[in-house]
């Protein structure tokens, strides 16, 4: 017998609260999107926007405001200062918006300004990175494409595994690529192209009645939008570490969702009745202990990274922390309720065909 925090015979009515959950999720997503609109989009890190980044670590405590004022007086273009980690870590990130200045000049200017303004030379420049604007734009495009194609391949896999409709999944992919090709010919920007691709994917899932794929994609989009929105509200930068965290949480959330979908398919047998909400609630209750144990295990690791991983891993672990909590929530209140979209008769018909 495995470890159980909660008995599998519980009878929580998860679907009874689905409309409240939808409203809460919608409100959080709208707030996040509103923040992105007000700020003119995500705050891109050096990986995506280009420029230079200098990480400094002081041996003695220093105040943030004097350091910021000292960096502003260097005359470096678009200079900004960000604290890394927590109050006592004494690690700071200095960002310069231009990559045309020689790195030695940037290092010398920052060192001189910090030494004279703070009256201390007890610090070390741990890293100095430079990314050109063209490279940053290419990385941003590749990151968006990686997130989209991961969602597309996931939808095809789930359609084949749970509904035995590999051909339909392939048709969906073909229709998507045809639509994307047309949009590319009219010169649509990459960001809008990816957004259009997601809309087309969801539309095809709906039209082709790929309910499991639709539920999984809506859950993954929910987790991604929640994480991105919270990062925007916290004025955090988006860099390759955050993209890696988003792709990781997509995999985590999908794994949790597949476990629940498997149990729903097992319980959805011919002759089991047509009460789909009862079947989904039963499946969620039966897998609840596993869901909580998995989430707690991951949370312990992520919290360790967050508190002890240092400034470099701080944003990465924060994105994972938000994503794990959101992913656990979306498995129960987003992915599973979407299975009701097409009605119990269609669900049971496909279950019988797959059996």
KAWOGI-V477679 format. One record per residue. N is the residue number from 1. PHI is phi in whole degrees, -180 to 180 (none if undefined). Layout:
# KAWOGI-V477679
n={N N}
phi={PHI PHI}
This chain:
# KAWOGI-V477679
n={1 2 3 4 5 6 7 8 9 10 11 12 13 14 15 16 17 18 19 20 21 22 23 24 25 26 27 28 29 30 31 32 33 34 35 36 37 38 39 40 41 42 43 44 45 46 47 48 49 50 51 52 53 54 55 56 57 58 59 60 61 62 63 64 65 66 67 68 69 70 71 72 73 74 75 76 77 78 79 80 81 82 83 84 85 86 87 88 89 90 91 92 93 94 95 96 97 98 99 100 101 102 103 104 105 106 107 108 109 110 111 112 113 114 115 116 117 118 119 120 121 122 123 124 125 126 127 128 129 130 131 132 133 134 135 136 137 138 139 140 141 142 143 144 145 146 147 148 149 150 151 152 153 154 155 156 157 158 159 160 161 162 163 164 165 166 167 168 169 170 171 172 173 174 175 176 177 178 179 180 181 182 183 184 185 186 187 188 189 190 191 192 193 194 195 196 197 198 199 200 201 202 203 204 205 206 207 208 209 210 211 212 213 214 215 216 217 218 219 220 221 222 223 224 225 226 227 228 229 230 231 232 233 234 235 236 237 238 239 240 241 242 243 244 245 246 247 248 249 250 251 252 253 254 255 256 257 258 259 260 261 262 263 264 265 266 267 268 269 270 271 272 273 274 275 276 277 278 279 280 281 282 283 284 285 286 287 288 289 290 291 292 293 294 295 296 297 298 299 300 301 302 303 304 305 306 307 308 309 310 311 312 313 314 315 316 317 318 319 320 321 322 323 324 325 326 327 328 329 330 331 332 333 334 335 336 337 338 339 340 341 342 343 344 345 346 347 348 349 350 351 352 353 354 355}
phi={none -83 -71 -127 -84 -132 -65 -77 -97 -65 -131 -66 -92 -67 -69 -64 -105 -66 -71 -65 -65 -60 -64 -64 -63 -61 -65 -64 -67 -64 -63 -64 -65 -62 -63 -63 -66 -65 -95 74 110 -64 -88 -75 -81 -62 -59 -107 -101 85 125 -125 -135 -125 -102 -117 -129 -95 -83 -123 -64 -131 -84 -69 -62 -60 -66 -62 -63 -65 -69 -67 -80 -71 81 -70 -68 58 -74 -147 -125 -136 -77 -105 74 -114 -55 -91 -77 58 -113 -135 -116 -107 -114 -120 -77 -107 -111 -87 -83 -57 -61 -65 -67 -64 -60 -66 -65 -68 -64 -64 -65 -67 -67 -75 -79 -102 56 -154 -115 -89 -150 -136 -87 -76 -159 -137 -119 -132 -133 -73 -62 -67 -63 -61 -64 -64 -63 -63 -64 -64 -65 -64 -65 -62 -67 -68 -66 -64 -66 -64 -64 -63 -65 -66 -63 -67 -61 -73 -72 -96 -121 54 -127 -63 -64 -64 -62 -66 -62 -61 -62 -63 -63 -66 -64 -65 -64 -66 -62 -64 -66 -65 -65 -90 78 -70 -59 -59 -60 -71 -65 -65 -62 -63 -63 -65 -63 -63 -60 -64 -63 -68 -60 -68 -65 -87 58 -92 -67 -65 -64 -62 -62 -66 -66 -62 -66 -69 -63 -58 -64 -66 -67 -63 -65 -63 -64 -66 -62 -66 -63 -86 59 -87 -85 -104 -132 -65 -63 -69 -62 -61 -65 -64 -66 -65 -71 -61 -65 -65 -62 -63 -60 -65 -65 -63 -60 -67 -61 -60 -68 -63 -65 -65 -77 -90 -103 -57 86 -84 96 -114 -85 -61 -56 -66 -66 -67 -61 -61 -66 -64 -67 -68 -102 -62 -62 -65 -61 -68 -62 -63 -64 -64 -60 -67 -63 -60 -67 -66 -63 -63 -63 -65 -87 -122 -83 87 -64 -63 -96 -64 -68 -60 -71 -65 -62 -66 -61 -64 -67 -65 -64 -66 -65 -63 -64 -71 -59 -84 -106 -121 -64 -66 -60 -69 -68 -81 -58 -104 89 -69 -63 -64 -63 -69 -62 -70 -64 -66 -67 -77 -71}
